[in-house]
Amino acid sequence: MKKVLIIGGGFAGLAALKALSRQKGLSLSLVDRKETFDFLPLLPDLIGRGIKPQALTCRLGDLLKSKGADFINDEVVSLDLEKRSAFLSRGSLDFDYLIAASGSQTNFYGNKNIETSACKLDAVTDAVSLLKRLKENDFSNFIVAGGGYTGIEVASALRVFLRRSRRSARIIIVERSPAILGPLPPWMKEYVNTNLKGLKIEVYLNSSLERIEGGKTFLSQNRSFEESMVIWTAGVETSGYLQGLKVEKNPQGRVRVDEFMSFSEGCFAAGDAAWFLRGKGALRMAVQFSIAEGYTAGLNVIRSSQGKKLKLLRPLDLGMIIPMANNLSCGNVLGVDLRGRLPTLLHFIMCIYRACGITNKREIIINLLQGGRK
């Protein structure tokens, strides 16, 4: 019986498992250092909309039982592709086929000072810790490092939280680049900037966070802020075991894959772990692509084991939305530019659709309705 190892129990890993579980005669194992699948797209809404943590998490052991797969709660330290071995923090596993779907994690770029002092949002536990600090401390300043999707969402969620708590504080987005939201179209940046101004959220461009000392935060250009809390959303990287592989990768450590999601014989990558080039650029990190890539990788493990021609990845881009906690969101869905409450509604409809299990879907709906009446 062929052994298939999936690394990562996120959207891509579970999509791969869904495809693989339909084929008999395979021994399936999934390794993840967390015990739960966390619904990451709604983490900022634990802050801004009062969504409960339990609505965004499911135990991987329970999910895998119905798929006939073994769950190993451990961390992959390194891989030997030639010997077909994965080395964990507590032992090792052999495999015939591999799917690397371990996602991405916050990149502090080697700055240990910031890593130990700032908040991050890699998991539900991170959001819970952040919310606890918010409730227990009366900060005068909130510094959000990074003006990408997550930074914008977090900043708007912070403002809504403070208003509902009847508290006032400065919220500042710090972005190294000359503009927020990177390669997105100008109209989207302009809309978001206008919304941020309405929320009294400041944006410092061409700026960087240098260090944190006690409750004081130091930025470039001789700026500093007392009684401050820092949320770091300024970049991601892949897990260390992928960084150590001698294969082609991008600067984030994402593994270059071909049109079949393969990067080596019998080895596939999907989701944020994969770097899939299409046309002049790479497929962006997004849930819809993680699911498609994971499912394609799973199918191709089956096809490879049967000696059949592999299936091409044909990603369908439904669009993207930048959700903001005051409901003035924007995005492009199926080629149509959208502004205001409609993209906010579409964002939550898609999140509820993709949430894990009926109980979680129901809980998210209830929490959103209750939060909207506060």
C-alpha positions as CSV (number, residue, x, y, z in Angstrom):
1,M,0.0,0.0,0.0
2,K,1.4,3.4,-1.1
3,K,2.0,5.9,1.8
4,V,0.9,9.4,1.2
5,L,2.0,12.2,3.5
6,I,0.3,15.5,3.7
7,I,2.0,18.3,5.6
8,G,-0.4,20.9,6.9
9,G,-4.1,20.8,7.8
10,G,-5.2,24.1,6.3
11,F,-7.4,24.7,3.3
12,A,-4.9,23.2,0.8
13,G,-4.1,20.1,3.0
14,L,-7.8,19.3,3.6
15,A,-8.6,19.8,0.0
16,A,-5.9,17.3,-1.0
17,L,-7.2,14.9,1.6
18,K,-10.7,15.2,0.2
19,A,-9.5,14.1,-3.2
20,L,-7.3,11.3,-1.8
21,S,-10.0,9.9,0.5
22,R,-12.0,8.8,-2.5
23,Q,-9.3,6.4,-3.6
24,K,-8.9,3.0,-1.9
25,G,-5.6,1.4,-1.4
26,L,-3.7,4.4,-0.1
27,S,-2.3,4.9,3.4
28,L,-3.0,8.5,4.3
29,S,-1.3,10.5,7.0
30,L,-1.5,14.2,7.8
31,V,1.0,16.1,10.0
32,D,0.3,19.4,11.6
33,R,1.9,21.1,14.6
34,K,-1.5,22.5,15.6
35,E,-4.3,20.3,16.7
36,T,-6.9,22.3,14.9
37,F,-7.9,23.7,11.6
38,D,-8.3,27.5,12.0
39,F,-10.4,29.6,9.7
40,L,-7.9,32.4,9.2
41,P,-9.9,34.7,6.9
42,L,-12.1,35.7,9.9
43,L,-9.4,36.2,12.5
44,P,-9.7,40.1,12.4
45,D,-13.4,39.7,13.1
46,L,-12.8,38.2,16.5
47,I,-11.7,41.8,17.3
48,G,-14.1,43.9,15.3
49,R,-17.3,41.8,15.1
50,G,-17.2,39.7,18.2
51,I,-17.0,36.3,16.5
52,K,-16.3,33.7,19.1
53,P,-13.0,31.6,18.8
54,Q,-14.9,28.3,18.8
55,A,-16.7,29.3,15.6
56,L,-13.4,29.4,13.7
57,T,-11.8,26.2,14.8
58,C,-12.2,22.4,14.3
59,R,-10.2,19.6,15.7
60,L,-8.1,18.0,13.0
61,G,-8.3,14.5,14.6
62,D,-12.1,14.6,14.3
63,L,-12.0,15.8,10.7
64,L,-9.5,13.1,9.6
65,K,-11.4,10.2,11.1
66,S,-14.1,10.4,8.5
67,K,-11.5,10.5,5.7
68,G,-9.7,7.4,6.9
69,A,-6.5,9.2,7.5
70,D,-4.1,9.2,10.5
71,F,-3.4,12.6,12.2
72,I,0.0,13.2,13.6
73,N,0.2,16.3,15.9
74,D,3.9,17.2,15.3
75,E,6.1,19.5,13.4
76,V,8.1,18.6,10.3
77,V,11.7,19.7,10.8
78,S,13.3,18.5,7.5
79,L,12.7,16.4,4.4
80,D,14.9,13.9,2.5
81,L,13.2,13.7,-0.9
82,E,15.7,11.1,-2.2
83,K,15.1,8.7,0.7
84,R,11.4,9.6,1.0
85,S,11.6,10.5,4.7
86,A,10.1,13.3,6.7
87,F,11.9,14.1,10.0
88,L,9.6,15.3,12.8
89,S,10.4,16.8,16.2
90,R,9.5,13.4,17.6
91,G,10.6,10.8,15.1
92,S,10.3,10.3,11.4
93,L,7.9,9.1,8.7
94,D,8.5,7.4,5.4
95,F,6.4,8.2,2.3
96,D,5.9,7.3,-1.3
97,Y,4.1,10.5,-2.2
98,L,4.3,13.9,-0.5
99,I,2.0,17.0,-0.5
100,A,3.5,20.0,1.2
101,A,0.6,22.2,2.2
102,S,1.9,23.8,5.4
103,G,0.8,27.4,4.5
104,S,2.8,30.4,5.6
105,Q,3.6,32.1,8.9
106,T,4.5,35.6,10.1
107,N,7.9,36.7,8.9
108,F,9.7,39.0,11.4
109,Y,12.8,39.2,9.1
110,G,15.1,38.1,11.9
111,N,14.1,40.9,14.3
112,K,13.9,39.1,17.6
113,N,13.0,42.3,19.5
114,I,9.8,42.7,17.4
115,E,9.1,39.0,17.4
116,T,9.0,38.8,21.1
117,S,7.0,42.1,21.6
118,A,4.5,42.4,18.8
119,C,1.2,40.5,18.3
120,K,0.7,38.4,15.2
121,L,-2.3,36.6,13.6
122,D,-1.2,33.1,12.5
123,A,-3.9,31.2,14.4
124,V,-7.1,31.5,16.5
125,T,-4.9,31.4,19.6
126,D,-3.1,34.5,18.4
127,A,-6.3,36.4,17.9
128,V,-7.5,35.4,21.4
129,S,-4.3,36.6,22.9
130,L,-4.5,39.9,21.0
131,L,-8.1,40.4,22.2
132,K,-7.2,39.7,25.8
133,R,-4.4,42.3,25.7
134,L,-6.9,44.8,24.2
135,K,-9.4,44.2,27.0
136,E,-6.9,44.2,29.8
137,N,-4.9,47.3,28.8
138,D,-5.8,50.9,27.9
139,F,-3.3,51.6,25.1
140,S,-3.0,55.2,23.7
141,N,-1.5,54.0,20.4
142,F,-1.9,51.0,18.1
143,I,0.8,50.4,15.5
144,V,-0.1,48.1,12.7
145,A,3.0,47.1,10.8
146,G,2.1,46.4,7.2
147,G,-0.3,48.0,4.8
148,G,-1.5,44.9,3.0
149,Y,-4.8,43.1,3.1
150,T,-4.4,41.9,6.7
151,G,-3.1,45.2,8.0
152,I,-6.0,47.1,6.6
153,E,-8.5,44.6,8.0
154,V,-6.9,44.6,11.4
155,A,-6.7,48.4,11.6
156,S,-10.4,48.8,10.8
157,A,-11.3,46.0,13.3
158,L,-9.4,47.8,16.0
159,R,-11.3,51.1,15.4
160,V,-14.7,49.4,15.5
161,F,-13.6,47.6,18.7
162,L,-12.5,50.8,20.4
163,R,-15.7,52.6,19.4
164,R,-17.9,49.9,20.8
165,S,-15.8,50.0,24.0
166,R,-16.1,53.8,24.1
167,R,-12.4,54.2,24.0
168,S,-10.2,56.5,22.0
169,A,-6.7,55.9,20.7
170,R,-4.5,56.5,17.7
171,I,-4.3,53.8,15.1
172,I,-1.4,54.0,12.7
173,I,-0.6,51.8,9.7
174,V,3.2,51.7,9.0
175,E,4.1,50.7,5.5
176,R,7.6,50.5,4.0
177,S,6.4,51.1,0.4
178,P,5.2,54.4,-1.1
179,A,1.6,53.0,-1.2
180,I,-0.7,50.6,0.7
181,L,-2.1,47.4,-0.9
182,G,0.9,46.8,-3.2
183,P,-0.1,45.8,-6.8
184,L,-3.9,46.5,-6.4
185,P,-5.5,48.9,-8.8
186,P,-5.4,52.7,-8.0
187,W,-9.2,53.0,-7.5
188,M,-9.1,50.3,-4.8
189,K,-6.2,52.1,-3.0
190,E,-8.0,55.4,-3.2
191,Y,-11.2,53.9,-1.8
192,V,-9.5,52.2,1.1
193,N,-7.5,55.4,1.9
194,T,-10.7,57.4,2.0
195,N,-12.3,54.8,4.3
196,L,-9.2,54.8,6.6
197,K,-9.4,58.6,6.9
198,G,-13.1,58.3,7.8
199,L,-12.1,55.8,10.5
200,K,-9.4,58.2,11.7
201,I,-6.7,55.7,11.0
202,E,-3.4,57.2,10.0
203,V,-1.1,55.8,7.4
204,Y,2.7,56.4,7.4
205,L,4.2,55.4,4.1
206,N,7.9,54.9,3.3
207,S,8.2,54.1,7.0
208,S,9.3,51.1,9.1
209,L,9.1,49.9,12.7
210,E,12.5,49.8,14.2
211,R,12.2,48.5,17.8
212,I,9.9,48.1,20.8
213,E,11.2,49.0,24.3
214,G,8.7,48.4,27.1
215,G,5.5,50.1,26.0
216,K,7.3,52.5,23.7
217,T,7.5,51.9,19.9
218,F,10.1,53.5,17.7
219,L,9.6,54.0,14.0
220,S,11.9,55.4,11.3
221,Q,12.1,59.2,10.7
222,N,12.5,59.7,14.5
223,R,8.9,58.9,15.4
224,S,8.1,57.2,18.7
225,F,4.9,56.4,20.6
226,E,4.3,55.8,24.3
227,E,1.8,53.3,25.7
228,S,1.6,51.4,22.4
229,M,0.6,48.0,21.2
230,V,2.1,46.6,17.9
231,I,0.4,44.2,15.6
232,W,2.8,42.8,13.0
233,T,1.3,42.0,9.5
234,A,4.3,43.0,7.4
235,G,5.1,39.7,5.7
236,V,5.0,35.9,5.6
237,E,7.3,33.0,5.0
238,T,7.0,29.3,4.6
239,S,8.0,26.7,7.3
240,G,11.6,26.0,7.9
241,Y,11.6,22.5,6.4
242,L,10.6,24.1,3.0
243,Q,13.2,26.8,3.4
244,G,15.8,24.0,3.7
245,L,14.9,22.2,0.5
246,K,17.3,22.5,-2.4
247,V,14.6,23.4,-5.0
248,E,13.6,26.6,-6.7
249,K,11.8,29.0,-4.3
250,N,10.7,32.6,-4.3
251,P,11.9,35.0,-1.6
252,Q,9.1,33.9,0.8
253,G,10.3,30.3,0.5
254,R,7.3,29.2,-1.5
255,V,8.3,26.1,-3.7
256,R,8.2,26.5,-7.4
257,V,5.7,24.0,-8.9
258,D,4.7,23.1,-12.4
259,E,1.2,23.0,-13.9
260,F,0.6,19.7,-12.1
261,M,1.6,21.2,-8.7
262,S,4.7,19.0,-8.7
263,F,8.2,20.1,-7.6
264,S,9.9,16.8,-7.6
265,E,9.1,13.2,-8.6
266,G,6.1,12.1,-6.5
267,C,6.2,15.4,-4.5
268,F,3.7,18.2,-4.7
269,A,3.0,21.5,-3.0
270,A,-0.2,23.5,-2.7
271,G,-1.5,26.7,-1.1
272,D,0.8,29.2,0.4
273,A,3.6,26.6,0.3
274,A,3.4,26.6,-3.5
275,W,4.7,29.2,-6.0
276,F,2.7,28.7,-9.2
277,L,3.6,31.0,-12.1
278,R,0.9,31.9,-14.5
279,G,1.5,34.3,-17.4
280,K,3.7,37.2,-16.2
281,G,3.1,36.7,-12.5
282,A,2.4,34.2,-9.7
283,L,-0.9,33.1,-8.5
284,R,-1.7,35.1,-5.4
285,M,-2.1,33.7,-1.9
286,A,-5.9,33.2,-1.6
287,V,-8.2,30.6,-0.1
288,Q,-9.9,29.8,-3.5
289,F,-6.5,29.0,-5.0
290,S,-5.3,27.0,-2.0
291,I,-8.4,24.7,-2.3
292,A,-8.0,24.3,-6.0
293,E,-4.2,23.5,-5.7
294,G,-4.7,21.1,-2.9
295,Y,-7.4,19.2,-4.7
296,T,-5.4,19.0,-7.9
297,A,-2.3,17.8,-5.9
298,G,-4.4,15.1,-4.3
299,L,-5.8,14.0,-7.7
300,N,-2.3,13.9,-9.2
301,V,-1.1,11.6,-6.4
302,I,-3.8,9.2,-7.3
303,R,-3.1,9.5,-11.0
304,S,0.6,9.1,-10.5
305,S,0.1,5.9,-8.4
306,Q,-2.0,4.5,-11.2
307,G,0.5,5.5,-13.9
308,K,-2.1,7.9,-15.5
309,K,-1.5,11.3,-17.1
310,L,-1.5,14.1,-14.5
311,K,-4.2,16.7,-14.3
312,L,-3.5,20.3,-15.1
313,L,-4.3,23.0,-12.5
314,R,-6.9,25.3,-14.0
315,P,-7.5,28.0,-11.4
316,L,-10.7,29.9,-11.5
317,D,-10.3,33.4,-10.2
318,L,-13.6,34.5,-8.7
319,G,-12.0,37.8,-7.6
320,M,-11.0,39.3,-4.3
321,I,-12.4,41.5,-1.6
322,I,-10.8,43.7,1.0
323,P,-13.2,43.5,3.9
324,M,-13.3,46.4,6.4
325,A,-15.0,46.3,9.8
326,N,-17.2,49.3,9.2
327,N,-18.7,47.5,6.2
328,L,-17.3,49.8,3.6
329,S,-15.4,47.2,1.7
330,C,-14.2,47.0,-1.9
331,G,-13.1,44.4,-4.4
332,N,-13.6,42.9,-7.8
333,V,-15.9,39.9,-8.1
334,L,-16.3,38.1,-11.4
335,G,-14.8,41.1,-13.2
336,V,-17.1,43.6,-11.6
337,D,-15.7,46.4,-9.3
338,L,-17.7,46.6,-6.0
339,R,-17.8,49.1,-3.2
340,G,-19.6,49.4,0.1
341,R,-21.8,46.9,1.9
342,L,-22.3,44.4,-1.0
343,P,-18.7,43.2,-1.1
344,T,-18.8,42.9,2.7
345,L,-21.9,40.7,2.4
346,L,-20.3,38.6,-0.3
347,H,-17.2,38.1,1.7
348,F,-19.2,36.7,4.7
349,I,-21.3,34.5,2.5
350,M,-18.2,32.9,1.0
351,C,-16.6,32.6,4.5
352,I,-19.7,30.9,5.9
353,Y,-19.8,28.6,2.9
354,R,-16.2,27.6,3.4
355,A,-16.4,27.3,7.2
356,C,-15.9,23.9,8.8
357,G,-19.1,22.1,9.7
358,I,-22.7,23.0,10.2
359,T,-22.1,24.0,13.9
360,N,-19.4,26.5,13.0
361,K,-21.4,27.9,10.1
362,R,-24.4,28.5,12.4
363,E,-22.2,30.0,15.1
364,I,-20.6,32.5,12.7
365,I,-24.0,33.6,11.4
366,I,-25.3,34.1,15.0
367,N,-22.2,36.0,16.0
368,L,-22.3,38.3,13.0
369,L,-26.0,39.1,13.5
370,Q,-25.4,39.8,17.2
371,G,-22.3,41.9,16.5
372,G,-24.2,43.9,13.9
373,R,-26.8,44.9,16.6
374,K,-24.2,46.1,19.1
